[in-house]
Amino acid sequence: MRLVLILLIIASLNLAAQAIENTTLENENTIQTRVDRIGTTLLNKNKTDKRIVFTYNKQTKKKALSADKSISNRQVVIYDGLYQSIQTDDELAAMLSREISTVLKAYNGIIDSAQVTLGAKKFETVADKRAVDYMVNAGYNPLALIVFINKTCPQKRFDRFSRHNLTSKRLAKIYEYITYKYPQYLENNEYINNQYYQNFLLTSIENRKKLDEKIKTKSTKEIDYE
């Protein structure tokens, strides 16, 4: 009797473990399908004639809030730590658009691939603007890029010796680009009540004042954002 009970308990545990495994696999497949759908939409709507593979990885990378840009394999790997910060399709499109910019650069050859790494600060701004264009062309709201970056990229103390711009500068430049090229998204702002966009507005007051002054004076000079 005791042996039968033990066997029943073991069987129940195995069934429970199998159920958990099946649920996990189903969730992973659902996420992969979503990533593929939005990634392929971005490529097709932007008439991208280069192959890029999108891969969801359930592992949490040490630098979780950073997508893996596999230049040699021409693929974008999305780690779970990053994916968990995504709430809407627009935000996922923002993240994928940003990474597509980097992978496409690698298709131009070894020199351009090196520029992605060695000249990251300059390329970062270019890639952000391209991401905005990719999103708009595919029917996604580019303000989601501001939301995505605002909640996933920490603010460093300074960027003097860094290969990357301060997050506040990145956001200000993206906002300026949208203001000039796609003002309709600000005029009919679907993100105005989004808590992360509200936080961006709160923390970018001084930078947006500089932009307002540039617009008012019709200056063509590049703004020195903080």
LOTIVEX-725830 format. One record per residue: x, y, z of N, C-alpha, C in turn. Coordinates in steps of 0.05 Angstrom, whole numbers, padded with zeros to 5 digits, always signed. Each point is the difference from the previous one (the first is absolute). Example, Ala and Ser with C-alpha at 12.3 -4.5 7.8 and 13.67 -1.06 7.14 Angstrom:
<sites>
+00264-00114+00156-00018+00024+00000+00018+00024+00000 -00007+00021-00014+00016+00024+00001-00015+00022+00014 
</sites>
This chain:
<sites>
+00017-00024+00000-00017+00024+00000+00017+00025+00000 +00021+00000+00017+00018+00022+00001+00014+00005-00026 +00008-00022-00013+00014+00002-00026-00018+00012-00021 -00025-00009+00001-00020+00011-00020-00003+00030+00004 -00001+00009+00026-00004+00028+00006+00024+00016-00010 +00024-00011+00004+00025+00014-00008+00000+00003-00031 -00008-00022-00014-00001+00001-00029-00020+00020-00010 -00023+00002+00014-00020+00020-00008+00010+00028+00004 +00014+00005+00022+00012+00026+00005+00020+00008-00021 +00017-00020-00007+00021+00005-00020-00013+00006-00027 -00021-00015-00007-00014+00005-00025-00013+00027-00001 -00011+00008+00023-00013+00027+00002+00020+00022-00004 +00023-00004+00013+00022+00020-00003+00010+00002-00028 +00002-00022-00014+00009-00001-00028-00020+00015-00018 -00026-00006+00006-00021+00013-00016+00000+00031+00004 +00004+00007+00025+00001+00029+00006+00024+00014-00014 +00023-00014+00001+00024+00011-00012-00004+00002-00030 -00012-00020-00012-00005+00000-00029-00019+00022-00008 -00020+00005+00017-00020+00021-00005+00014+00027+00001 +00018+00004+00019+00015+00025+00002+00018+00004-00024 +00013-00022-00008+00018+00002-00023-00016+00006-00026 -00024-00012-00003-00016+00005-00023-00010+00029-00001 -00007+00010+00024-00010+00028+00001+00023+00020-00006 +00024-00006+00010+00023+00017-00005+00007+00000-00030 -00001-00024-00012+00006-00002-00029-00021+00015-00016 -00025-00002+00008-00022+00014-00014+00004+00030+00002 +00008+00010+00023+00005+00028+00004+00023+00010-00018 +00022-00016-00001+00023+00007-00016-00007+00001-00030 -00017-00019-00008-00008-00001-00028-00017+00024-00007 -00017+00008+00019-00017+00024-00004+00016+00025-00003 +00021+00002+00018+00017+00024-00001+00016+00000-00027 +00010-00023-00008+00016-00002-00024-00018+00008-00024 -00025-00009+00000-00018+00007-00022-00005+00030-00001 -00003+00012+00023-00005+00029+00001+00025+00015-00010 +00023-00008+00009+00025+00013-00009+00004-00003-00031 -00005-00024-00010+00002-00005-00029-00020+00017-00015 -00024+00002+00010-00022+00015-00014+00008+00029-00003 +00007+00012+00022+00006+00029+00000+00027+00005-00015 +00019-00017+00004+00026+00003-00013-00003-00002-00030 -00015-00020-00009-00004-00003-00029-00016+00022-00012 -00020+00010+00015-00015+00023-00009+00018+00025-00005 +00018+00004+00018+00019+00023-00002+00017-00004-00025 +00010-00024-00004+00017-00004-00024-00015+00003-00026 -00024-00011-00001-00016+00001-00025-00010+00028-00006 -00010+00014+00020-00011+00027-00005+00022+00020-00007 +00025-00006+00008+00022+00017-00006+00016-00010-00025 -00012-00020-00012+00012-00012-00025+00029-00007+00004 +00006-00013+00023+00027-00008+00006+00007-00025-00015 +00021+00001-00017+00007-00023-00017+00022-00016+00011 +00005+00002+00026+00021-00015+00014-00014-00019+00020 +00011-00024+00003-00012-00019+00019+00009+00006+00028 -00019+00001+00018+00005+00003+00029-00017-00019+00015 +00012-00015+00018-00015-00020+00016-00005+00011+00028 -00024-00004+00011-00007+00010+00026-00003-00025+00019 +00014+00001+00022+00000-00023+00018-00005+00008+00029 -00020-00013+00012-00006+00005+00029+00016-00020+00016 +00015+00010+00020+00015-00018+00018-00011+00003+00028 -00009-00022+00012-00012+00001+00026+00019+00007+00022 +00026-00003-00006+00021+00006+00020+00001+00030+00005 +00007+00008+00024+00004+00028+00007+00029+00006-00001 +00008+00017-00019+00028+00007-00003+00008+00017+00023 +00026+00000+00007+00010+00016+00022-00008+00030-00004 +00005+00009-00024-00009+00027-00007-00028-00003-00013 -00019-00006+00017-00027-00007-00010-00013+00021-00017 +00004+00025+00006-00013+00021-00014+00016+00009-00024 +00007-00020-00016+00015+00006-00024-00004-00023-00019 -00010+00006-00024-00004-00022-00020+00027-00008-00011 +00002-00025-00006+00025-00011-00011+00001+00005-00030 +00019+00015-00009+00003+00006-00029+00021-00019-00011 -00008-00022-00011+00019-00019-00011+00006+00007-00029 +00021+00017-00003+00006+00010-00026+00009-00021-00020 +00017-00019+00010+00010-00020-00018-00022-00019-00011 -00021-00004+00017-00022-00018-00008-00023+00015-00012 +00001+00027+00000-00022+00017-00011-00026-00008+00014 +00000+00000+00026-00024-00007+00014-00004+00018+00025 -00024+00002+00009-00006+00015+00024-00010-00020+00021 +00014-00002+00023-00007-00018+00021-00013+00016+00023 -00024-00006+00007-00014+00014+00021+00000-00017+00025 +00014+00009+00021+00001-00014+00025-00024+00006+00017 -00008-00019+00016-00024+00003+00017+00001+00024+00018 +00024+00007+00010+00002+00023+00018-00009+00026-00014 +00005+00001-00026-00008+00024-00016-00030-00003-00007 -00007-00023-00008-00028-00004-00010-00020+00006+00023 +00007-00006+00024-00019+00005+00022-00006+00030+00004 +00016+00017-00012-00006+00029+00003-00019+00010-00022 -00006-00018-00019-00018+00007-00022-00029-00003+00008 -00016+00020-00005-00029-00002+00006-00017+00001-00024 +00007+00014-00021-00016+00002-00024+00015-00008-00025 -00015-00004-00022+00013-00007-00026+00016+00024-00009 -00008+00024+00005+00015+00024-00007+00028-00001+00013 +00000-00007+00026+00026-00001+00014+00018-00022-00010 -00012-00023-00007+00016-00021-00012+00011+00008-00027 -00017+00014-00015+00009+00010-00026+00022+00020+00003 -00001+00016+00021+00021+00020+00006+00027-00014+00005 -00001-00020+00017+00025-00015+00006+00011-00014-00024 -00018-00014-00015+00009-00015-00024+00011+00020-00022 -00014+00022-00003+00009+00020-00020+00028+00010+00006 +00005+00004+00026+00027+00010+00008+00021-00021-00007 -00006-00025+00005+00020-00021-00005+00003-00006-00030 -00022+00003-00015+00002-00004-00029+00019+00020-00012 +00000+00025+00010+00018+00020-00009+00029-00008+00002 +00006-00013+00022+00028-00009+00005+00007-00024-00018 -00018-00019-00002+00006-00024-00016+00003+00008-00030 -00017+00018-00010+00002+00008-00028+00027+00013-00006 +00010+00015+00020+00026+00014-00003+00022-00021-00005 -00003-00023+00012+00021-00021-00002+00000-00012-00028 -00022+00002-00015-00001-00010-00027+00018+00015-00019 +00008+00024+00008+00016+00017-00018+00030-00007-00001 +00008-00019+00018+00028-00008+00000+00014+00003+00027 +00025-00009+00000+00015-00001+00025+00004+00028+00011 +00006+00019-00017+00005+00028+00009-00024+00012+00014 -00023-00004-00013-00025+00011+00013-00006-00015+00025 +00005-00026+00001-00005-00015+00024+00018+00011+00023 +00025+00007-00007+00018+00011+00021-00010+00027+00009 -00012+00015-00018-00010+00027+00008-00022-00003+00021 -00015-00021-00002-00022-00004+00020+00012-00002+00028 +00023-00013+00002+00013-00003+00026+00018+00024+00007 +00017+00008-00018+00019+00021+00006-00012+00028+00001 -00020+00004-00018-00012+00026+00000-00029-00001+00011 -00003-00015+00021-00027-00006+00010-00016+00025+00007 +00012+00021+00011-00015+00023+00009-00013+00014-00024 +00016+00003-00022-00011+00013-00023-00021-00018-00014 +00006-00025-00002-00018-00019-00013-00026-00003+00016 +00002+00002+00026-00023-00003+00018-00022+00019-00008 +00008+00025-00005-00020+00021-00008-00012-00007-00027 +00017-00008-00019-00010-00007-00026-00019-00024+00001 +00007-00020+00016-00017-00024+00002-00026+00007+00014 +00000+00018+00019-00025+00008+00013-00019+00013-00020 +00011+00017-00017-00017+00014-00019-00010-00020-00021 +00016-00018-00008-00009-00021-00019-00022-00016+00012 +00002-00006+00025-00020-00016+00014-00027+00014-00001 +00001+00027+00004-00025+00016-00002-00012-00003-00028 +00016+00002-00020-00009-00002-00028-00012-00028-00005 +00014-00021+00009-00009-00027-00004-00028-00004+00013 -00003+00011+00024-00025-00003+00014-00023+00014-00015 +00004+00024-00008-00021+00015-00014-00007-00014-00026 +00019-00009-00015-00005-00014-00025-00016-00025+00004 +00003-00012+00023-00014-00025+00005-00027+00004+00015 -00006+00025+00006-00026+00006+00013+00001+00000+00030 +00024+00001+00012+00002+00001+00029+00006+00028+00010 -00008+00006+00024+00003+00027+00012+00029+00004+00009 +00014+00019-00011+00029+00003+00007+00004+00010+00028 -00021+00011+00013+00003+00009+00028+00006-00023+00018 -00007-00024-00009+00006-00024+00016+00030-00005+00003 +00016+00011-00018+00029-00002+00002+00009+00016+00024 -00012+00023+00004+00007+00017+00024-00008-00015+00025 -00024-00012+00000-00009-00015+00023+00018-00023+00006 +00007-00015-00021+00017-00024+00004+00027+00007+00011 +00013+00020-00011+00027+00008+00009-00001+00012+00028 -00021+00015+00005-00002+00014+00026-00002-00020+00023 -00013-00023-00005-00003-00019+00022+00020-00023+00000 +00018-00001-00020+00019-00022-00001+00029+00008+00001 +00006+00026-00006+00028+00009+00000+00006+00018+00023 +00016-00008+00019+00008+00016+00023+00014+00026-00008 -00002+00020+00017+00014+00026-00005+00027+00000+00014 +00021+00001-00016+00027+00002+00012+00006+00028+00009 +00021+00003+00014+00007+00027+00011+00011+00018-00022 +00016-00011-00018+00010+00016-00023+00008-00020-00022 +00003+00011-00024+00007-00017-00023+00026+00008-00014 +00016+00015+00014+00025+00010-00011+00018-00022-00010 +00003-00021+00016+00018-00022-00007-00015-00025-00008 -00026+00003-00005-00016-00023-00008-00004-00001-00030 -00005-00024-00010-00006-00003-00028-00030+00005-00006 -00015+00006+00021-00028+00004-00003-00008+00028+00011 -00021+00011-00013-00010+00026+00009-00016-00004+00026 -00002+00021+00016-00017-00001+00023-00029-00006-00010 -00014-00015+00016-00027-00007-00008-00017+00025-00004 +00003+00020+00017-00015+00025-00003+00006+00014-00027 +00024-00002-00010+00007+00011-00026-00013-00016-00022 +00001-00026+00002-00013-00017-00020-00029+00006-00002 -00014+00002+00022-00028+00006+00000-00007+00027-00012 +00017+00020+00007-00004+00027-00010+00003+00001-00031 +00020-00014-00010+00004-00001-00029-00022-00015-00015 -00010-00021+00012-00022-00015-00011-00025+00018-00001 -00005+00014+00022-00023+00017+00002+00002+00023-00020 +00023+00011-00004+00004+00021-00019-00005-00010-00029 +00010-00024-00005-00004-00012-00027-00029-00004-00006 -00015-00010+00019-00028-00005-00003-00015+00027-00003 +00008+00020+00015-00012+00027-00001+00002+00012-00028 +00023-00003-00012+00004+00012-00027-00012-00017-00023 +00004-00027+00002-00007-00017-00022-00028-00012+00002 -00008-00006+00024-00026-00013+00004-00017+00014+00022 -00005+00026-00004-00014+00015+00021-00028-00010+00006 -00012-00014-00019-00028-00010+00004-00002-00018+00025 +00022-00014+00006-00001-00018+00024-00001+00015+00026 +00011+00025-00001-00001+00017+00024-00026+00016+00002 -00011+00006-00024-00025+00015+00000-00023-00018+00009 +00001-00025-00007-00020-00020+00008+00014-00021+00017 +00009+00009+00023+00018-00017+00017-00015-00022+00015 +00003-00024-00009-00013-00023+00012+00014-00008+00026 +00025+00011+00004+00015-00008+00023+00000+00021+00023 -00016+00021-00004+00001+00022+00019-00006-00009+00029 -00016-00020+00003-00007-00010+00027+00016-00024+00009 +00019-00009-00017+00017-00022+00007+00019+00008+00022 +00002-00015+00021+00016+00008+00023+00030+00003-00007 +00010-00016-00018+00028+00002-00008+00005+00025-00018 -00019+00006-00016+00002+00024-00017-00003+00025+00018 -00017-00002+00020-00003+00022+00019+00026+00005+00015 +00014-00022+00006+00025+00002+00014+00021+00013-00018 -00001-00007-00026+00018+00013-00019-00005+00030-00001 -00025+00008-00001-00006+00029-00001+00010+00014+00025 -00003-00013+00023+00009+00011+00025+00030+00004+00001 +00015-00019-00010+00029+00000+00001+00014+00014-00024 -00016+00009-00019+00012+00012-00024-00008+00029-00003 -00010+00013+00021-00010+00027-00002+00021+00019-00011 +00025+00000+00011+00021+00018-00010+00008-00005-00029 +00001-00026-00007+00007-00006-00028-00022+00008-00019 -00024-00003+00008-00022+00008-00018-00003+00030-00002 +00009+00015+00021+00001+00029-00002+00020+00008-00021 +00023-00014-00001+00020+00006-00021-00011-00005-00028 -00016-00021-00002-00012-00006-00026-00021+00021-00008 -00016+00009+00019-00020+00021-00005+00014+00025-00009 +00023+00007+00012+00015+00024-00008+00010-00003-00028 +00010-00024-00007+00010-00005-00027-00022+00004-00020 -00023-00011+00006-00023+00003-00019-00008+00029-00002 -00001+00014+00022-00009+00028+00001+00019+00018-00017 +00026-00005+00003+00019+00017-00014+00007-00011-00028 -00011-00023-00007+00005-00013-00026+00030-00006-00004 +00013-00006+00022+00028-00006-00001+00005-00027-00013 +00023-00003-00013+00008-00026-00012+00023-00012+00016 +00008+00013+00021+00023-00009+00016-00009-00024+00017 +00019-00019+00002-00005-00024+00016-00002+00007+00030 -00020-00011+00013-00004+00007+00028+00019-00017+00018 +00012+00013+00019+00017-00014+00019-00017-00009+00024 -00012-00024-00003-00018-00010+00020+00016-00010+00024 -00013-00001+00023+00012-00009+00025-00010-00028+00008 
</sites>
